[in-house]
């Protein structure tokens, strides 16, 4: 019985993997049609895309560097989706993780303290939405959207005000040398990349190999059945927000602590804006599974890292490249979005 159950799960995971591969191919095919319509050679364009992202050590490093923060914000969305909620508050926690790293590394000058404070502030910022959901019934989409904007403007005030760099008006004060994440080899890639992969594996272990994680997933599938089985759905929801806030806060901290040569938040928060929202797409492409998210984040990183050479080598305008990338991302995300909607409908009917 147990063997047949595990075989069914493996078959289901394999089916999801094949669906994602087909979606990727369809996305590239539709993108090729668009390129042909505008008079560009799709084979040449995609050649430069892959060459720019994977054709050199610096390209691979850029792919991994781009994938790191969105891998962690994707985990925020995936954890909530597995618990039956639609938490899009990774953006706000990411901001607070980034500014926490700037502030506290300049107080103590310690790398680990900066990472810890980023995780702490990220988790704390996730709590209001959790409590509003559990105790007042406020829908998490509404509360997290509002909290994201509050976080944006508050952190922006810190960036342009108390923590602005007096010697460079284009960014905040820098992360001190003693608190910067070590780089890997002769590249601009820091140890943030392997840390993010380890965190994704830990989240997978937590959700699929612990009683605590089983309770969270059970609550997401059917709260009534979970409650009957001894799981407290309110507690599961609160913990999903906390853990999600931790991963996004860590992503924000590592973004500024491991991004040479800036090691700061840019004015207007240009280098940290939107990475929480990008994580939603990454999670959907990875079918809201931590291990799938590792691969999907690298896929997104590849699309981003290959853009400069794709633009220069194939001479395709940046606007068309963005259209092609958008088509590919939407196509690849559709199966994950379908799964999420299907589970939501089934949970309400149950």
C-alpha positions as CSV (number, residue, x, y, z in Angstrom):
1,X,0.0,0.0,0.0
2,X,2.8,2.4,1.0
3,X,4.7,1.5,-2.1
4,X,1.8,2.1,-4.4
5,X,1.2,5.4,-2.8
6,X,4.8,6.5,-3.3
7,X,4.7,5.3,-6.9
8,X,1.6,7.4,-7.5
9,X,3.3,10.5,-6.0
10,X,6.4,9.9,-8.2
11,X,4.2,9.6,-11.2
12,X,2.4,12.8,-10.3
13,X,5.7,14.7,-9.9
14,X,7.0,13.3,-13.2
15,X,3.7,14.4,-14.9
16,X,4.1,17.9,-13.5
17,X,7.8,18.0,-14.7
18,X,6.8,16.9,-18.2
19,X,4.0,19.5,-18.3
20,X,6.5,22.2,-17.3
21,X,9.0,21.1,-20.0
22,X,6.2,21.2,-22.6
23,X,5.1,24.6,-21.4
24,X,8.7,25.9,-21.8
25,X,8.9,24.6,-25.3
26,X,5.5,26.1,-26.2
27,X,6.7,29.5,-24.7
28,X,9.8,29.5,-26.8
29,X,7.8,28.5,-29.9
30,X,5.3,31.3,-29.5
31,X,8.3,33.7,-28.8
32,X,9.9,32.5,-32.1
33,X,6.7,33.3,-34.0
34,X,6.7,36.8,-32.5
35,X,10.3,37.2,-33.5
36,X,9.6,36.1,-37.1
37,X,6.7,38.5,-37.3
38,X,9.0,41.4,-36.4
39,X,11.7,40.3,-38.8
40,X,14.2,38.6,-36.5
41,X,15.8,35.2,-36.7
42,X,14.6,33.2,-33.6
43,X,17.4,30.6,-33.9
44,X,20.1,33.4,-33.8
45,X,18.2,35.2,-31.0
46,X,17.9,32.2,-28.8
47,X,21.5,31.2,-29.5
48,X,22.7,34.5,-28.0
49,X,20.3,34.2,-25.1
50,X,21.8,30.8,-24.1
51,X,25.3,31.9,-24.9
52,X,25.0,35.0,-22.7
53,X,23.4,33.1,-19.8
54,X,25.4,29.8,-19.9
55,X,28.2,30.3,-22.4
56,X,30.8,31.6,-19.9
57,X,31.8,31.6,-16.3
58,X,30.6,35.1,-15.9
59,X,27.3,34.3,-17.6
60,X,26.7,31.3,-15.3
61,X,27.6,33.5,-12.3
62,X,25.1,36.2,-13.5
63,X,22.4,33.6,-14.0
64,X,22.9,32.3,-10.4
65,X,23.1,35.8,-9.0
66,X,19.8,36.8,-10.6
67,X,18.1,33.6,-9.5
68,X,19.1,33.9,-5.8
69,X,16.7,36.6,-4.5
70,X,13.7,35.4,-6.5
71,X,14.3,31.8,-5.3
72,X,13.8,33.0,-1.7
73,X,10.8,35.2,-2.5
74,X,9.3,32.3,-4.5
75,X,9.5,30.2,-1.4
76,X,7.4,32.7,0.5
77,X,4.6,32.3,-2.0
78,X,5.0,28.5,-2.2
79,X,4.8,28.0,1.5
80,X,1.6,30.1,1.7
81,X,0.1,28.3,-1.4
82,X,0.7,24.9,0.3
83,X,-1.1,26.2,3.4
84,X,-4.1,27.3,1.3
85,X,-3.5,31.1,1.2
86,X,-2.4,33.6,-1.4
87,X,0.4,35.6,0.3
88,X,1.9,38.2,-2.0
89,X,3.7,40.0,0.8
90,X,7.2,38.9,-0.1
91,X,7.9,42.3,-1.5
92,X,7.5,44.1,1.8
93,X,9.5,41.6,3.8
94,X,12.2,41.8,1.1
95,X,12.5,45.6,1.6
96,X,12.8,45.2,5.3
97,X,15.4,42.5,5.0
98,X,17.4,44.7,2.8
99,X,17.3,47.8,5.0
100,X,17.9,45.7,8.1
101,X,21.1,44.5,6.5
102,X,22.2,48.1,5.8
103,X,21.4,49.4,9.3
104,X,22.6,46.6,11.5
105,X,25.8,45.7,9.6
106,X,26.8,49.3,10.0
107,X,26.1,49.0,13.8
108,X,27.9,45.7,14.4
109,X,29.9,45.0,11.2
110,X,29.0,41.3,11.4
111,X,27.8,39.3,8.4
112,X,25.7,36.8,10.4
113,X,24.1,39.4,12.5
114,X,23.1,41.3,9.3
115,X,21.5,38.1,7.9
116,X,19.7,37.3,11.2
117,X,18.3,40.8,11.5
118,X,17.1,40.7,7.9
119,X,15.2,37.4,8.6
120,X,13.8,38.8,11.8
121,X,12.5,42.1,10.3
122,X,11.1,40.1,7.3
123,X,9.2,37.8,9.6
124,X,7.9,40.7,11.8
125,X,6.6,42.5,8.8
126,X,4.7,39.4,7.7
127,X,2.8,39.2,11.1
128,X,0.2,42.0,10.6
129,X,-1.2,40.3,7.5
130,X,-1.2,36.9,9.3
131,X,-3.1,38.3,12.3
132,X,-5.6,40.2,10.1
133,X,-6.2,37.0,8.2
134,X,-6.6,34.7,11.2
135,X,-8.4,36.9,13.7
136,X,-10.3,39.4,11.5
137,X,-10.9,37.5,8.3
138,X,-9.2,40.1,6.1
139,X,-8.2,38.5,2.8
140,X,-4.4,38.2,2.6
141,X,-4.3,39.6,-1.0
142,X,-5.8,42.9,0.2
143,X,-3.7,43.2,3.4
144,X,-0.4,42.2,1.8
145,X,-0.8,44.6,-1.2
146,X,-1.4,47.5,1.3
147,X,1.4,46.4,3.5
148,X,3.8,46.2,0.5
149,X,3.2,49.9,-0.3
150,X,3.6,50.9,3.3
151,X,6.9,49.0,3.4
152,X,8.0,50.6,0.1
153,X,7.5,54.2,1.2
154,X,8.8,53.7,4.7
155,X,12.0,52.0,3.5
156,X,12.3,54.6,0.7
157,X,12.2,57.3,3.4
158,X,15.1,55.5,5.2
159,X,17.0,55.2,1.9
160,X,16.8,58.9,1.0
161,X,16.8,60.2,4.6
162,X,18.6,58.8,7.6
163,X,20.7,56.2,5.8
164,X,21.5,58.0,2.6
165,X,25.2,58.0,1.6
166,X,26.6,61.5,2.2
167,X,29.3,60.8,-0.4
168,X,27.0,59.4,-3.1
169,X,23.4,60.5,-3.4
170,X,22.6,57.5,-5.6
171,X,22.5,55.0,-2.8
172,X,22.5,54.3,0.9
173,X,25.5,53.9,3.1
174,X,27.4,50.8,2.1
175,X,27.6,47.4,3.8
176,X,31.0,47.4,5.6
177,X,33.7,45.2,4.3
178,X,33.6,42.9,7.3
179,X,29.9,42.1,6.7
180,X,29.9,41.5,3.0
181,X,29.1,38.0,1.7
182,X,32.3,36.3,0.4
183,X,32.5,35.9,-3.4
184,X,33.0,32.6,-5.2
185,X,36.2,32.4,-7.3
186,X,36.9,35.3,-9.6
187,X,33.3,36.2,-10.2
188,X,30.7,38.6,-8.9
189,X,28.7,35.6,-7.5
190,X,28.5,35.5,-3.7
191,X,27.8,32.6,-1.3
192,X,24.2,33.9,-1.3
193,X,23.5,31.4,-4.2
194,X,24.4,28.2,-2.3
195,X,22.7,29.5,0.8
196,X,19.4,30.1,-1.1
197,X,19.6,26.5,-2.5
198,X,20.2,25.1,1.0
199,X,17.2,27.2,2.3
200,X,15.0,25.8,-0.5
201,X,16.0,22.2,0.4
202,X,15.3,22.9,4.1
203,X,11.9,24.2,3.3
204,X,11.2,21.1,1.3
205,X,12.3,18.9,4.2
206,X,10.2,20.9,6.6
207,X,7.0,20.7,4.5
208,X,7.3,17.1,3.3
209,X,9.3,15.3,6.0
210,X,8.1,16.7,9.3
211,X,4.9,16.5,11.3
212,X,4.8,20.3,11.4
213,X,5.0,20.6,7.7
214,X,2.4,17.9,7.1
215,X,0.0,19.9,9.3
216,X,0.6,23.0,7.2
217,X,0.0,21.1,3.9
218,X,-3.1,19.3,5.4
219,X,-4.5,22.7,6.4
220,X,-4.0,23.9,2.9
221,X,-5.8,21.0,1.4
222,X,-8.8,20.9,3.7
223,X,-9.0,22.9,7.0
224,X,-12.0,20.9,8.3
225,X,-10.2,17.6,7.9
226,X,-7.0,19.0,9.2
227,X,-8.8,20.3,12.3
228,X,-10.3,16.9,12.8
229,X,-6.9,15.4,12.6
230,X,-5.5,17.6,15.4
231,X,-4.1,20.4,13.2
232,X,-4.8,24.0,14.2
233,X,-5.4,25.8,10.8
234,X,-4.9,29.3,12.4
235,X,-1.5,28.3,13.7
236,X,-0.6,26.8,10.3
237,X,-1.5,30.1,8.6
238,X,0.5,32.2,11.0
239,X,3.5,30.0,10.7
240,X,3.3,30.1,6.9
241,X,3.5,33.9,7.0
242,X,6.4,33.8,9.5
243,X,8.5,31.3,7.6
244,X,7.7,33.1,4.3
245,X,8.8,36.4,5.9
246,X,12.0,34.8,7.0
247,X,12.9,33.6,3.5
248,X,12.1,36.9,1.9
249,X,13.8,38.9,4.6
250,X,16.9,36.7,4.1
251,X,16.7,37.4,0.3
252,X,16.6,41.1,0.9
253,X,19.6,41.0,3.2
254,X,21.7,38.8,0.9
255,X,20.8,41.0,-2.1
256,X,22.6,44.1,-0.6
257,X,25.3,42.1,1.3
258,X,26.4,40.1,-1.7
259,X,26.0,42.5,-4.7
260,X,29.3,43.9,-5.8
261,X,30.2,46.6,-6.4
262,X,27.1,48.4,-4.9
263,X,26.7,46.7,-1.5
264,X,23.8,49.2,-0.8
265,X,20.3,50.0,-1.7
266,X,20.1,52.2,-4.8
267,X,18.1,55.4,-4.8
268,X,14.5,54.7,-5.6
269,X,15.2,51.2,-4.4
270,X,15.8,50.2,-8.1
271,X,18.0,47.2,-7.2
272,X,15.5,45.6,-4.8
273,X,12.1,46.6,-6.3
274,X,9.9,44.0,-7.8
275,X,11.8,40.9,-6.7
276,X,9.1,39.9,-4.4
277,X,6.5,40.0,-7.2
278,X,8.9,38.1,-9.5
279,X,8.9,35.3,-6.9
280,X,5.2,34.6,-7.6
281,X,6.0,33.7,-11.2
282,X,9.0,31.6,-10.1
283,X,6.8,29.7,-7.6
284,X,4.1,29.1,-10.2
285,X,6.6,27.8,-12.7
286,X,8.1,25.5,-10.0
287,X,4.6,24.3,-9.2
288,X,4.9,25.7,-5.7
289,X,7.4,23.0,-4.8
290,X,10.7,24.1,-3.1
291,X,12.8,21.8,-5.3
292,X,11.0,22.9,-8.5
293,X,11.6,26.5,-7.4
294,X,15.3,26.0,-7.5
295,X,15.1,25.1,-11.2
296,X,12.5,27.7,-12.1
297,X,14.5,30.5,-10.4
298,X,17.6,29.5,-12.4
299,X,15.4,29.5,-15.6
300,X,14.3,33.1,-14.7
301,X,17.9,34.0,-14.0
302,X,19.0,32.6,-17.3
303,X,16.4,34.8,-19.1
304,X,17.7,37.9,-17.3
305,X,21.4,37.1,-17.6
306,X,21.1,36.4,-21.3
307,X,19.4,39.7,-22.2
308,X,22.5,41.9,-22.8
309,X,24.1,39.5,-25.2
310,X,20.8,38.7,-26.8
311,X,20.3,42.4,-27.4
312,X,23.9,43.0,-28.7
313,X,24.4,39.8,-30.6
314,X,21.1,39.3,-32.3
315,X,20.4,43.1,-32.5
316,X,16.9,42.7,-31.1
317,X,15.5,45.8,-29.4
318,X,15.1,45.5,-25.6
319,X,11.4,46.1,-25.8
320,X,10.9,43.0,-28.0
321,X,13.1,40.9,-25.8
322,X,10.9,41.8,-22.8
323,X,7.8,40.8,-24.8
324,X,9.4,37.5,-25.7
325,X,10.5,36.8,-22.1
326,X,7.0,37.8,-20.9
327,X,5.4,35.3,-23.3
328,X,7.7,32.5,-22.2
329,X,7.1,33.2,-18.5
330,X,3.3,33.4,-18.8
331,X,3.2,30.2,-20.8
332,X,5.4,28.4,-18.4
333,X,3.4,29.7,-15.4
334,X,0.0,28.6,-16.7
335,X,0.2,24.9,-15.4
336,X,1.2,26.1,-11.9
337,X,-1.6,28.7,-11.9
338,X,-4.1,26.0,-13.0
339,X,-3.0,23.7,-10.2
340,X,-3.4,26.5,-7.7
341,X,-6.9,27.5,-8.8
342,X,-8.0,23.9,-9.0
343,X,-6.8,23.2,-5.4
344,X,-8.5,26.3,-4.2
345,X,-11.8,25.3,-5.8
346,X,-11.6,21.7,-4.5
347,X,-10.8,23.1,-1.0
348,X,-13.9,25.3,-1.0
349,X,-16.1,22.4,-2.2
350,X,-14.7,20.1,0.5
